[in-house]
Amino acid sequence: MKRRPVTVAVTGMNARPDNPGPGLAVARCLKESRQFDARVLGLSYDALDPGLYLPQWSDASHLLPYPSSGEESFMERLAGLHEASGFDVLLPCLDAELPTLSRLVPWLDKLGVATMLPTAEQIRLRSKDRLNELADEAKIDCPETKSVFREDFFRTATDEGFDYPLVIKGLFYDAKITHTQDEAVAAFRRIAGEWGLPVLVQKFAAGEEINLTGIGDGAGRLIGAVMMKKRALTDKGKAWAGISIHDEALLAAARRLVAATRWRGPLEVEVMRGADGRFSLIEINPRFPAWIYLSVGIGQNLPETLVRLAMGEKVAELPPAPAGILFIRYAQEVIVPLSDFEAVVTTGGLHV
């Protein structure tokens, strides 16, 4: 099969060992596509993101201003990059940029950039402080979650039924399991300082963590799903190793979630499976996970499928993914000439 040319802009090209972004793995998936001869533009917010300097995964690299710095400068930068590079599809990979980009979909359409993004309402629905509502739709348990604005809450948490251990979470990123009031207060202060308020407090759900990633077609169908059980964790609880599994109950719950929300684009569903076999919904992320390269390893290249959907192709539901395929993450050094780093810092881009 002759591969079709396509240019895809991919954000989130960081590769921190303890908490990697998905962008580099997504770029890798696209470069190994059997459908597309993909040219990848790596987009990042930090000049030290190593994905900017890896020519095997990124044909050109560019810095973006943070969306929080203002939509006007963000739009101006994207428009300039599109004019210079002519990318066909924008595939964002970070939670924090999605609310802005979701609002910009009509503008991106006029620009000629295809996307496959959840709507603003869908993003609000899956927010960590509204998980209980979605859990009801999917007929799945969900540990009680509370939005907390003051550290005083932890002095009376047990009186309100929040017994330790408790999970302290940021609205966008980060989570810490705490076992005492002092630990909870320290986690609250750190997460609030980094990600702002409110901070979420979730009752701890015991069991083994299982993750599912897939794509919603915007009409209620789940197009493909890859499930993974974590086998080794980083200090931040991210998967350092995992193995593909197949669980019909989790797949059915994910299908109910996608049908109820008419989800559009990628998502990751995180659950805990208790000793009794019941699932508790922990989190829904509105993008691919950092372990998305596993989808290539088991023969279901989900980023490739997403690009096909974004470009208006009709895509049939993918067959069940095989179980028993292991991934193991590793860290390595990227050697970067100082001139390349200076080019990114001073000009905001690099043709690698």
C-alpha positions in Angstrom: 0.0 0.0 0.0 1.3 3.4 -1.0 1.4 5.7 2.1 -0.4 9.0 1.8 1.5 12.2 2.7 0.2 14.2 5.7 1.6 16.8 8.0 0.6 16.6 11.6 1.4 19.1 14.4 1.7 17.3 17.7 2.0 19.1 21.1 3.4 17.8 24.4 6.9 16.7 23.2 8.4 16.4 26.7 9.8 13.1 28.0 10.3 13.5 31.7 11.1 10.0 33.1 8.7 10.3 36.1 5.8 12.0 34.2 6.2 12.0 30.4 3.9 13.8 28.1 2.1 11.8 25.3 3.4 13.9 22.4 6.6 12.1 21.7 4.8 8.7 21.8 2.1 10.0 19.5 4.7 11.3 17.1 6.4 7.9 17.1 3.1 6.2 16.3 2.5 8.5 13.3 6.0 8.0 12.0 5.3 4.2 12.0 1.9 4.6 10.3 1.2 2.1 7.5 -1.5 4.5 6.1 0.4 7.8 6.1 3.8 9.1 5.2 3.6 11.5 8.1 5.6 14.7 8.5 5.5 15.6 12.1 5.8 19.1 13.6 6.7 18.8 17.2 5.2 21.7 19.3 6.3 22.4 22.9 6.2 25.0 25.6 9.7 24.4 26.9 13.0 24.6 25.0 14.3 21.7 27.1 11.7 19.3 25.9 13.8 16.5 24.3 11.2 15.7 21.7 12.2 18.9 19.9 15.6 17.5 19.1 14.8 14.0 17.9 14.8 14.0 14.1 13.5 10.4 13.9 10.2 11.5 15.4 10.0 15.3 14.6 10.7 16.8 11.2 10.6 20.3 12.6 10.2 21.7 16.1 8.6 24.9 17.4 7.8 26.6 20.7 4.3 27.7 21.5 3.3 30.4 24.0 1.3 29.1 26.9 -2.5 29.3 26.2 -2.8 31.1 29.6 -0.7 33.9 28.2 -3.7 34.9 26.0 -5.6 33.4 23.1 -4.5 36.2 20.7 -0.8 35.4 20.9 -1.5 31.7 20.9 -3.6 32.0 17.7 -1.1 34.3 16.1 1.7 31.7 16.7 -0.4 28.8 15.3 -1.4 30.8 12.3 2.2 31.7 11.6 3.3 28.1 11.9 0.5 27.0 9.6 1.4 29.5 7.0 5.0 28.4 7.1 4.6 24.7 7.4 1.1 24.0 6.1 0.2 21.3 8.6 -3.0 19.4 7.8 -4.0 18.1 11.3 -3.4 19.5 14.8 -3.2 16.7 17.5 -2.9 18.3 21.0 -1.7 16.0 23.8 -1.9 18.0 27.0 -5.0 18.5 29.2 -4.3 22.2 30.0 -4.3 23.3 26.3 -7.5 21.5 25.4 -10.1 24.1 26.7 -8.5 26.8 24.6 -8.1 24.6 21.5 -11.7 23.3 21.8 -12.9 26.9 21.6 -10.7 27.6 18.6 -12.0 24.6 16.5 -14.1 26.9 14.2 -11.1 29.2 13.7 -8.9 26.2 13.0 -11.4 24.9 10.4 -11.3 28.2 8.6 -7.5 28.0 8.7 -7.7 24.6 7.0 -6.5 22.6 10.0 -8.4 19.4 10.8 -8.9 18.4 14.4 -10.7 15.7 16.3 -11.2 17.3 19.7 -13.8 17.0 22.4 -16.2 19.9 22.8 -16.0 22.3 25.7 -19.0 20.7 27.3 -17.4 17.2 27.0 -14.2 18.5 28.6 -16.3 19.9 31.5 -18.2 16.7 31.8 -15.0 14.6 32.4 -13.4 17.1 34.8 -12.2 15.4 38.0 -14.8 17.2 40.1 -17.7 15.8 38.0 -16.6 12.2 37.7 -19.5 10.9 39.8 -22.0 12.1 37.2 -20.2 10.3 34.4 -19.8 7.2 36.6 -23.5 7.1 37.0 -23.9 7.2 33.2 -21.5 4.3 32.7 -23.0 2.3 35.6 -19.7 2.1 37.3 -18.6 3.0 40.9 -16.7 6.1 41.6 -15.0 7.2 44.9 -16.4 10.3 46.4 -14.5 13.5 45.4 -14.6 16.9 46.9 -13.2 20.3 45.7 -11.2 21.9 48.5 -10.1 25.5 48.6 -8.6 25.7 52.1 -6.1 23.4 54.0 -8.4 23.7 57.0 -10.5 21.0 55.5 -8.0 18.3 56.5 -8.4 19.1 60.2 -12.0 17.9 60.0 -11.8 15.6 57.0 -12.6 12.5 59.0 -15.7 14.1 60.5 -17.0 14.6 57.0 -16.4 10.9 56.1 -13.1 11.4 54.4 -10.9 8.9 56.2 -7.2 8.3 55.4 -5.7 7.3 53.1 -6.9 10.1 50.8 -5.8 11.0 47.2 -5.0 14.7 46.7 -5.2 15.8 43.1 -4.7 18.9 40.9 -7.5 19.8 38.5 -5.2 19.1 35.5 -2.3 17.1 36.7 -0.7 15.4 39.7 -1.9 13.1 42.4 -0.6 12.1 45.8 -1.8 9.3 48.1 -1.6 10.6 51.7 -2.0 8.7 55.0 -2.0 11.5 57.6 -3.2 15.0 58.0 0.3 16.4 57.7 0.9 14.6 54.5 -2.4 15.8 53.1 -1.7 19.4 54.0 1.8 19.2 52.4 0.3 17.7 49.2 -2.4 20.3 49.2 0.1 23.2 49.4 2.4 21.8 46.7 -0.4 21.0 44.2 -2.2 24.3 44.9 1.1 26.2 44.4 1.8 24.4 41.1 -1.7 24.0 39.6 -4.0 26.4 41.4 -7.3 25.9 43.2 -9.4 24.1 43.8 -7.5 21.0 44.8 -9.5 17.7 44.7 -9.7 15.3 47.6 -10.8 11.8 46.6 -11.5 8.8 48.8 -8.9 6.1 48.2 -10.0 3.1 46.1 -8.0 0.0 46.8 -7.1 -2.5 44.1 -5.1 -2.8 40.9 -5.1 0.0 38.3 -6.3 -0.7 34.8 -6.3 1.9 32.0 -8.1 2.0 28.7 -7.4 4.3 25.8 -9.6 4.7 22.7 -11.3 7.2 20.4 -14.8 8.4 20.3 -16.2 9.2 16.8 -18.5 12.1 18.1 -21.6 10.1 17.3 -21.5 7.7 20.3 -19.2 5.0 19.0 -15.9 3.8 20.6 -13.5 3.3 17.7 -10.9 1.0 19.0 -9.7 0.4 22.6 -6.5 -0.7 24.1 -6.4 -1.8 27.7 -3.3 -2.0 29.9 -2.5 -3.1 33.5 0.4 -1.3 35.1 3.3 -3.5 36.1 5.8 -0.9 37.4 5.3 2.7 38.5 7.3 6.0 38.7 7.2 8.0 41.9 4.3 10.0 40.4 2.3 6.8 39.8 2.9 6.8 36.0 3.3 3.5 34.2 7.0 2.5 33.8 5.9 -0.9 32.5 2.5 -2.4 31.6 0.9 -5.3 29.9 -2.0 -5.3 27.5 -5.2 -7.0 28.7 -8.7 -7.5 27.5 -11.6 -7.0 29.9 -15.2 -7.1 28.6 -16.6 -5.3 31.6 -14.3 -2.3 31.3 -14.8 -2.2 27.5 -18.6 -2.1 28.1 -18.2 0.7 30.6 -16.1 2.7 28.2 -18.6 2.2 25.5 -21.4 3.5 27.8 -19.3 6.5 28.7 -18.6 7.4 25.0 -22.2 6.8 24.1 -23.5 9.0 26.9 -21.2 11.9 26.1 -21.0 11.4 22.4 -17.3 11.8 23.0 -15.2 13.2 20.1 -11.5 12.4 19.9 -9.1 10.4 22.1 -9.6 9.6 25.8 -8.1 7.6 28.6 -10.2 5.9 31.2 -8.5 5.1 34.5 -10.1 2.6 36.9 -9.2 0.6 40.0 -10.4 -3.0 40.1 -11.1 -4.2 43.6 -10.6 -7.7 45.1 -14.3 -8.3 44.4 -13.8 -7.6 40.7 -15.7 -4.3 40.7 -14.4 -1.2 39.0 -14.1 2.3 40.5 -13.7 5.1 38.0 -10.7 7.2 39.1 -10.1 9.6 36.1 -10.9 10.3 32.5 -8.3 12.1 30.5 -9.3 13.9 27.2 -6.3 12.8 25.2 -4.0 9.9 24.5 -1.8 8.6 27.4 2.0 8.6 27.4 1.8 4.8 26.9 0.0 5.1 23.6 2.8 3.5 21.6 1.5 0.2 23.0 -1.3 0.6 20.5 1.3 0.2 17.7 2.9 -2.7 19.5 -0.4 -4.7 19.4 -1.3 -3.7 15.9 -3.9 -0.9 16.5 -2.2 2.4 15.7 -4.8 4.7 17.5 -3.1 8.1 16.6 -3.1 7.0 12.9 -6.8 6.2 13.3 -7.5 9.6 14.9 -5.8 11.3 11.9 -8.0 9.4 9.5 -11.1 10.5 11.4 -9.9 14.1 11.6 -9.5 14.1 7.8 -13.1 13.0 7.3 -12.6 9.3 6.6 -15.2 6.8 7.7 -13.5 4.3 10.0 -15.0 1.0 11.1 -14.6 -0.1 14.8 -11.3 -1.8 15.2 -11.1 -5.5 16.3 -10.4 -6.4 19.9 -6.8 -5.7 20.8 -4.7 -8.8 21.8 -3.7 -9.3 25.5 -0.2 -10.3 26.7 2.0 -7.6 25.1 4.3 -5.9 27.5 5.9 -2.5 27.3 8.8 -1.2 29.4 9.8 2.4 29.4 13.4 3.6 29.5 15.2 6.9 29.7 18.1 8.0 27.5 20.1 11.1 26.9 19.6 13.3 23.8 22.8 14.9 22.5 22.0 18.5 21.4 24.4 20.9 19.8 24.3 24.2 21.7 23.5 25.9 18.4 20.3 23.9 18.1 19.2 24.8 21.6 20.0 28.5 20.9 17.9 28.3 17.7 14.9 27.1 19.6 15.3 29.7 22.4 16.0 32.7 20.1 13.9 31.9 17.0 11.3 29.5 18.5 11.9 26.7 16.0 14.3 24.2 14.6 14.2 22.1 11.4 15.8 19.0 12.7 
